[in-house]
C-alpha cells in the first residue's frame, strides 16, 4: 500500500492574487479570440492573440509552481521529499 501524497496549496495571498488576475486576463483574451474567429479576422491577428494567451497561462503556471516550491522548502512541516519531485514534474510538463 502506498502512502498518501500530501497536496500543496499555495498560501501566499499576493502570489495567488497575481496568478488569478493573469488567468482571468487570459480568459478574457480567449473570449476575444472566439469573437475574432467569428468575425473572420486575419490569421495573423488571431494567432498573435493565441500566443499572448499561451504566454499568460504558462507564466501563471510557472509562477504557481515556483511559489509553491519556495513555500515547501521554507516550511519545516512540509514533506519536501514528497512534494518537491511532484512540483518539478509539473514544471517539466510545461517545458
C-alpha positions as CSV (number, residue, x, y, z in Angstrom):
1,X,0.0,0.0,0.0
2,X,1.4,3.4,-0.9
3,X,1.5,6.4,1.4
4,X,-1.0,9.1,0.8
5,X,0.6,12.1,-1.0
6,X,0.1,15.4,0.6
7,X,-1.0,18.0,-1.9
8,X,0.4,21.5,-1.6
9,X,-1.9,24.5,-1.6
10,X,-0.3,27.9,-2.2
11,X,-0.6,30.1,0.9
12,X,1.0,33.3,-0.4
13,X,-2.1,35.5,-1.0
14,X,-0.2,38.1,-3.0
15,X,1.0,35.4,-5.4
16,X,-2.5,33.9,-5.6
17,X,-4.0,37.3,-6.5
18,X,-1.4,37.9,-9.1
19,X,-1.9,34.4,-10.7
20,X,-5.7,34.8,-10.5
21,X,-5.5,38.2,-12.3
22,X,-3.3,36.7,-15.0
23,X,-5.6,33.7,-15.6
24,X,-8.7,36.0,-15.6
25,X,-7.0,38.2,-18.2
26,X,-6.2,35.1,-20.3
27,X,-9.8,34.0,-20.0
28,X,-10.9,37.4,-21.4
29,X,-8.4,37.1,-24.2
30,X,-9.8,33.7,-25.1
31,X,-13.3,35.3,-25.5
32,X,-11.7,37.9,-27.7
33,X,-10.2,35.1,-29.9
34,X,-13.6,33.5,-30.3
35,X,-15.1,36.8,-31.4
36,X,-12.2,37.3,-33.8
37,X,-12.8,33.9,-35.3
38,X,-16.5,34.6,-35.7
39,X,-15.8,38.0,-37.3
40,X,-13.4,36.5,-39.8
41,X,-10.3,38.4,-38.6
42,X,-6.9,37.6,-40.1
43,X,-5.0,34.5,-39.1
44,X,-2.1,36.7,-38.1
45,X,-4.2,38.7,-35.6
46,X,-5.8,35.6,-34.2
47,X,-2.5,33.7,-33.8
48,X,-0.9,36.8,-32.1
49,X,-3.7,36.8,-29.5
50,X,-3.4,33.0,-29.1
51,X,0.3,33.4,-28.4
52,X,-0.4,36.1,-25.8
53,X,-2.9,33.7,-24.1
54,X,-0.4,30.9,-24.1
55,X,2.3,33.1,-22.6
56,X,-0.1,34.4,-19.9
57,X,-1.2,30.9,-18.9
58,X,2.4,29.5,-18.9
59,X,3.6,32.4,-16.8
60,X,0.8,31.8,-14.3
61,X,1.7,28.1,-14.1
62,X,5.4,28.8,-13.7
63,X,4.7,31.4,-11.0
64,X,2.4,29.0,-9.2
65,X,5.0,26.2,-9.3
66,X,7.9,28.4,-8.2
67,X,5.9,30.0,-5.4
68,X,4.8,26.6,-4.2
69,X,8.4,25.2,-4.3
70,X,9.5,28.2,-2.2
71,X,6.9,27.6,0.4
72,X,7.6,23.9,0.5
73,X,11.3,24.4,1.0
74,X,10.8,27.0,3.7
75,X,8.0,25.3,5.7
76,X,9.5,22.9,8.2
77,X,6.2,20.9,8.4
78,X,6.2,20.1,4.7
79,X,7.4,16.8,3.4
80,X,9.6,18.3,0.8
81,X,10.9,14.8,-0.3
82,X,7.3,14.1,-1.3
83,X,6.1,17.4,-2.7
84,X,9.2,18.8,-4.5
85,X,9.6,16.0,-7.0
86,X,5.9,16.3,-7.9
87,X,6.2,20.1,-8.4
88,X,9.3,19.5,-10.5
89,X,7.3,17.1,-12.7
90,X,4.7,19.8,-13.1
91,X,7.4,22.3,-14.1
92,X,8.7,19.9,-16.7
93,X,5.3,19.3,-18.1
94,X,5.2,22.9,-19.2
95,X,8.6,22.8,-20.9
